[in-house]
């Protein structure tokens, strides 16, 4: 085994040991609050946002993105946004992308439909008029 690979492994082991000791010390300092992993998650995880606040943000974003925002029904539960209503195909993707970026939104459930296309018109036969007679 090479000396550099042995030295590299020893450095990684030392770094892991130091990280473990730091996390353990912080969990002891916090008392009965929880494990070191719990403390780390509390520092990294964003604070939850109330559904009412998320709904206001979503409706505001819909007003900027959708052509007819009042045609889209919005329901929110625990950060999951349900979108229902009839929108065009190209607008639908743009709306879902925009809403998924709103702060406090964890998931978007796209239940929007596309309005039915107009049925194709039946071809109209050309109107044939009788030829004028030379007598008239």
FIVEXVEX-880323 format. One record per residue (C-alpha): residue in one letter; y, x, z. Coordinates in steps of 0.5 Angstrom, whole numbers, padded with zeros to 4 digits, always signed. Example, Ala and Ser with C-alpha at 12.3 -4.5 7.8 and 13.67 -1.06 7.14 Angstrom:
<pts>
A-0009+0025+0016 S-0002+0027+0014 
</pts>
This chain:
<pts>
X+0000+0000+0000 X+0007+0003-0002 X+0012+0004+0004 X+0017+0000+0000 X+0013-0006+0000 X+0011-0005+0008 X+0018-0004+0010 X+0020-0011+0006 X+0015-0015+0010 X+0017-0012+0016 X+0024-0014+0015 X+0022-0021+0013 X+0018-0021+0019 X+0024-0019+0023 X+0029-0024+0020 X+0024-0029+0022 X+0024-0027+0029 X+0031-0027+0030 X+0032-0034+0027 X+0027-0037+0031 X+0030-0034+0037 X+0037-0036+0035 X+0034-0043+0034 X+0030-0043+0041 X+0036-0041+0045 X+0041-0046+0042 X+0035-0052+0043 X+0035-0049+0051 X+0043-0049+0051 X+0043-0057+0049 X+0038-0059+0054 X+0034-0065+0053 X+0037-0067+0046 X+0031-0064+0042 X+0028-0059+0038 X+0031-0053+0034 X+0029-0057+0028 X+0032-0063+0030 X+0039-0059+0032 X+0039-0056+0025 X+0038-0063+0021 X+0043-0066+0026 X+0048-0061+0023 X+0046-0061+0016 X+0045-0069+0015 X+0051-0073+0013 X+0054-0078+0018 X+0051-0085+0016 X+0056-0090+0013 X+0057-0097+0014 X+0054-0102+0009 X+0061-0106+0009 X+0065-0099+0007 X+0060-0097+0002 X+0061-0104-0001 X+0068-0103-0002 X+0067-0096-0005 X+0062-0099-0010 X+0067-0105-0012 X+0073-0100-0013 X+0069-0096-0017 X+0066-0102-0021 X+0073-0104-0022 X+0074-0097-0026 X+0068-0097-0030 X+0066-0104-0032 X+0069-0108-0037 X+0068-0114-0033 X+0066-0112-0026 X+0066-0120-0023 X+0060-0121-0028 X+0056-0116-0023 X+0053-0118-0017 X+0053-0113-0011 X+0048-0113-0005 X+0048-0107-0001 X+0043-0105+0005 X+0042-0099+0009 X+0045-0095+0003 X+0041-0098-0003 X+0045-0102-0008 X+0043-0107-0012 X+0046-0109-0018 X+0045-0115-0022 X+0049-0119-0028 X+0049-0118-0036 X+0052-0112-0038 X+0052-0108-0045 X+0047-0103-0046 X+0052-0097-0046 X+0056-0100-0041 X+0050-0101-0036 X+0048-0093-0036 X+0055-0091-0035 X+0055-0096-0029 X+0049-0094-0026 X+0051-0086-0026 X+0058-0088-0023 X+0055-0092-0017 X+0050-0087-0016 X+0056-0082-0014 X+0059-0086-0009 X+0059-0083-0002 X+0055-0087+0002 X+0050-0089-0003 X+0043-0087-0003 X+0040-0091-0008 X+0041-0095-0014 X+0037-0101-0016 X+0039-0103-0023 X+0037-0110-0024 X+0042-0112-0029 X+0040-0115-0036 X+0043-0114-0043 X+0046-0121-0046 X+0042-0124-0051 X+0044-0121-0058 X+0046-0127-0063 X+0040-0129-0067 X+0041-0127-0074 X+0044-0132-0079 X+0040-0135-0085 X+0042-0132-0091 X+0046-0137-0095 X+0044-0139-0102 X+0049-0138-0107 X+0052-0145-0109 X+0051-0146-0117 X+0056-0151-0120 X+0054-0154-0126 X+0056-0151-0133 X+0062-0154-0135 X+0061-0158-0142 X+0065-0156-0148 X+0067-0163-0149 X+0071-0164-0142 
</pts>
